[in-house]
Amino acid sequence: MAHGGLRREVAILYRSNAQSRVFEEAFLSARMPYRVYGGLRFFERAEIKDALAYLRLIANRRDDASFERVVNLPARGVGAKSLDALRESARGAGSSLWVAAAACIGSGALGAKAAAAVHGFMALIERLARDTTALALHEQVDQVLKATGLIEHYRREKAERGEARAENLDELVSAARGFIPESSELSPLEAFLAHAALEAGEGQADEWEDCVQMMTLHNAKGLEFPVVFLTGLEEGLFPHQRSFADLEGLEEERRLCYVGMTRAMRQLYLSYAEQRRLHGVDSYGQVSRFVREVPEGLIEEVRPRVQVSRPVAVGRFRPEEPAVGGVRLGARVRHGKFGDGVVLNLEGSGAHARVQVNFERQGTKWLMVQYANLQTL
């Protein structure tokens, strides 16, 4: 590094696995070696490969590898025996699996159930190719993810694993939204698929190389680095949106943030995006309550020299969020009867202002601010 440090002394931590993509692109562009610790790079993840296989088959029916990967994903009744029959037919005719599948359906070489499943799959691909041709690239990707059932398929997996995979698929839509083809010789979809293949082919650094470390906060437990960048500190991302109505879940997010902060041995950088693209849509977020909970004297604000279309922060990372009756969103408060809780929502103003609080022992309640006599903790 510029002042004599080593790359391996720097770690980039993030709450969601999907956040790695933009860092990977930046490091590849800068030719900076990096390594995703305890996980796969974005375009190497199974759910991303599945989505790209559907897109490749839409762009090119002769892509046998993609056909095999998704003909029964999500499961639609095409078993190993049926696939073997398709492969044998393709080898015998010297054709692609797509052509062989059509021939097998017509000749009755497949069982009735398998034939119906393969026919339905092929009809889905043809329909998507026809219906998405005129759409923008990110809309094509979004439509394919929805129509194929991939997102719902992965969301059914247990706990955070399924949610993480769904977030990766959402990030693929954002990647398509931000993609700018370098040549007009290929369609936007073909150019994007070529770009994905190149990125997947760019190997990450080996363990012994001096490289920047990237990882989720969960994978960072037990590790320490001289310099840590804790990223994505925005409401809804970290803490995660699903924890807003669950006080225990919010406290777990707070503990996870503490874990991230204490990974830094010498320097800690907290960062958030004033404008973020999620699921292909640009949105403006608020800085995480976890940043606002850090004592003001411990933070030195560093701002980039670029401006987004709307300023959302003024001084010390503080968002321009309105206070209602002296109470702010995300604040911890105490009520004389219900005890301690966290502010989840604010509505109205003046005499009509009301606040939604998730109390530790009493659950979620709406209160009129002028009568609640809430004490900010």
N, C-alpha and C positions, 0 to 999 in steps of 0.2 A: 504494500500500500504506500501512499505518497510519503508518509512520515515513518516508514520503516517497519510497520506492523505486518502481520501475516494474515492472509485471507481466512485461514481456518480459525482465527480468533474472533471472527464476526459471525453472528447467528441472526437469521431473520425468522421470527416466530409469528404464527398466525393462528387464529381460532378455527377457521374452516379450511379444510384440505383444498377446496376449490380456489383459494386465494393464491396458491402457488403459481398459477399460470402466468400472470402478468410479470411476476418476478423472473420466471424462467425465460420469458421472451426478452426481457430487458437484459438479462445476463448473456443470453445467446447473441443478442445484437451487439453488446459491448465486448464480446469474446472474453467474458470473465468466467473462469471455471467455478462451478457450483455443484453441490450435491444435496439431494433431497434425503434427509436422514429418516430412516425408518419407514419409507414409503416410496411409491413410484412417481415418476414425473407425470405431468398432466396427460399427455397424449399416449402414455403407456398404460393408463388405468383401464380396467376391463370394460367399464360402462362407456367410456369414451370410444374405445375400439368398437364396441357394439354399435353405437350411434353412427360412427364413421363407416362401418360395414354397410349399414342400410343406405347411407348417402352414396357410397361407391357403387352399390348395386343399382341405384336409381340412375346414376350417371353412366354406368357400363354394365349391362346384363351379363357380360362374359367374365366378370370377376368371380371366379370359382371360390376363392378363399372367403370372400364376403358372403357368398351364397351359403356356404357350409356353416359359417359362424352364426347367422341369424335366421336360417330357415325354420329353426325350432326355438327361437328366442324372441319374446316369451314363449313358453311351451305351447305348442298347438297340435301335438300328436304326430310329429314326424320323428320316428325313432331311429336307432342305429341301423336296424335291418333295412329300413326304407332308404336311408342315406347310402348304404352299401349298394343297393340296387341302382340308385341314380349314378353313383360313381362308375359302376360296371357298365352301365348303358353309355355313359359319356366316353369311357375309354374305348368301347367297341365301335362307336360311331365317330370317334375323333372329334367330339363336339364339346361345347361348354355344358356345365351342369344345368344351366337354364334351358338350353335346347333339349337336353336329355330329359329333363323333368316334364316338359311339354309332351315329348314323345311317349314317355312312360304313362302319363295320364291318359293319353289317347289310346294306347295299346292295352291298357288294363294290367300293366306289369306291376303296379302298386296295388295294395289292398284298398278297399273302398274308403276307409277312414283316412289312411295316409294320403291317398289321391286327392280327397276333398281338402285336406289340410294344406298340401302343396299347392293346389289350385288356388285356395284362398290367399296364401302367401304371395303367389305370383300376381294375383289380381290386385292385392294391396300395393305392391311395388309399382305396377303399371298405373294405378290410380294416383299414387303420390307423384310419380313422374309427370303425369298429365296436369294434375291440379296445382303443382308448385312451380311450374315452369316460369310463370309470369311474376312470381313473388320475389321480394328482396331476399338476399342470401340468408339473413338471420331469421326471416319469416319461414323460409324453406326448412331450415334446421328445426325451428320450433314446431312446425306442422308435422314433420317426420317423427319427432320425439313423442308428440301427443298421439298421432294416429297409430303408431306401432305399439304403444303401451309400454315403452321402455321405462319412462319415469315412474309410472305406477308400479311396474314390476319391481323396481329397485326400492321404492318406498316401502314395500311390504317386508323388506328385510328388518332384522331386529334392531331396535334402539337407534343409536346415532349412526350406525354403519349405513343403514338405508337412507337416512337423511343426508349423509355426506355424499353418497353416490348421486342422489337427486340434485344436490347442489352443484356437483361437478357437471352434470348434464345441463343445468341452467347456465353454468359458466361457458359451456360450449356455444350456447346461443349468443352470449356476450362476445365471445371470441369472433363469431361470424359477423356480428354487428360492427366490430371495429376493424375487420379485415379489409385491406385495400389491395386489390390485385395489381401486380407489377406489369402484367401484360394483358393485352386485349385478345390474344390468340385463343385463350381458353375461356369457357364460361366462368362466371364467378364461383359456381359450385366446384367445377373441376380445378380451378386455381386454388381454392381453399383446401381441397383434398390433397393437392400436391404440396401445399404449405404444411399441412398436418403431417404428411409423410416425411418431409424434411426435418421438421422439429422432432418427430419421434426417432429419427435416425441419428440426430445429434446426441452422442453419448454424454452422460453427465460424468463428472470427474470421478476418478477412482478414489478409494478410501485413503490411500497414501499421499494423494496430491494435496497441494496447498490450495484449498478452495473454500468459498463461502458456504456455510451450513444453513440449510433451510429446513424447517420442520413445523409441525403443529405443536401447540402448547402441551398437548397430552404427551407427545413424544419427547418433549424437552425436560420432563421431570427427572431429576437426579443429575442433570448436566449443568455445566457452568461455562460461560464464555466471557472474555474481557469486554467485548462490545456486543450489545444486544439491541436489535430493532424489534420492538413489539408493535405490530401493525394492525390496521383495521379496527382501531378503537372508536367505533361508531355505535350508537344505539341501534339495536336490531341485528347487528353483526356480532358485537362483543360489548355488552352481554347479548346473547342470541335472543331473537324475538320470542322464541317459545318459552323463555324463562320469565317473561314480563309478568305473567299472571300467577307465578309460582314462587313464593318467597324462598322456599328451600332451594329451588333451582337457581334463583338469582344469587343466593349466597354461594352456591357451588361455582357459579361463573366468577364471582368476586374472588373466591379462593384460587381459581385457575389463573386469574389475572395476577394475583400475588405471586403465584408460582413463576409466571413469566417474568415479572419484574425482578425477582430474586435470582434469576439465571445470570444477571449481569454482574460481573466482578468489578468493572471499572466504570463503564459508561452505559447508560440506558437511554434509548430514544423511543418516545411514544409517538406514534403517528396515526393520523386518520385522514380520510379523503373527504373533502368538502363536496365533491361530486363523484358518484360511483355508478358504474353500469352493472346492473343486476338483471339477469334474464333478458338481456338485450335492451333494457330500458334505463335511461339516465335518471338518476334520482339525487336529491340533495339530503344529506343526513345531518344528524346532530352528533357532536362529540360525545363519547361515552361518559356515563356518570362516573366510571372508574378513574378517568383523568381528572374530573372535577373534585374527586375525593382526595386527591394527592395534595398535601399542604402546599399552598401557593408559593412559599419561599423556596421550595425544592425544585421548581420548574422554571426553566429558561426557554421561552418560546422562540422557535426558529421557523420562519415562514418562507415558502418558495417565492420566487420572483414572478410567478405566473398568477393570473387571476381567473377565477371561474366567472360565469355569467351573473352570478348572484352571490354577494358576500354573506356568509352564514356565521362568521365568528368575529368577535371583537376582543382583542387582547387575550392573553393567557388561555387560549383555546375555548373561551366561553361563548356558547351559541346565544343567539338573540331569541331565546325562548321566553315567552311571557310568564310572569309569576301571577298566580291568582291568590289573592289574600295572603301574599307573602310565601306561598307554597309553590315549589317548582316540580316539574315532572321528574320522577326518579328519586325525589328526596325521601329520606327516612324521617318519619314523624311519630309523635306520641299523642294518643287520645286518652282523656281521663278515664273512660269506661272500657274502651276496646284494647288499649295497650299500644304497643309499637307496631309499625307497619311501613309499607313503601307506597308512594304515590304512583298510581298506574295511569291516571287520566285526569284531565282538567277540562271543565266546560263552563261557558258563560262568563259573565263579569258582574261586578258590583253586587247588589243584593241577590242576584240570581245565580251567582257563581257556585259551582259544586265540584267536588273532588272525589275520585274513586281511589280508595286505599285498600291494599291487601294487608290485613292485619295477621300477625303471626298466629294468634290463637282464635280469632273470630272470623277469619276468612275475608272475602272481598265485600266492601260496603261503599255505597255512595252517600256522601255527607254534604250538607249545605255549609259552605265555608264560614259564613258569618256566625253560625251557631256551633260549629265543631270545636273551636278553640284548640286547634292543632298546634303542637309545639315541635318545631324543627330540631332534629337531633344533629 
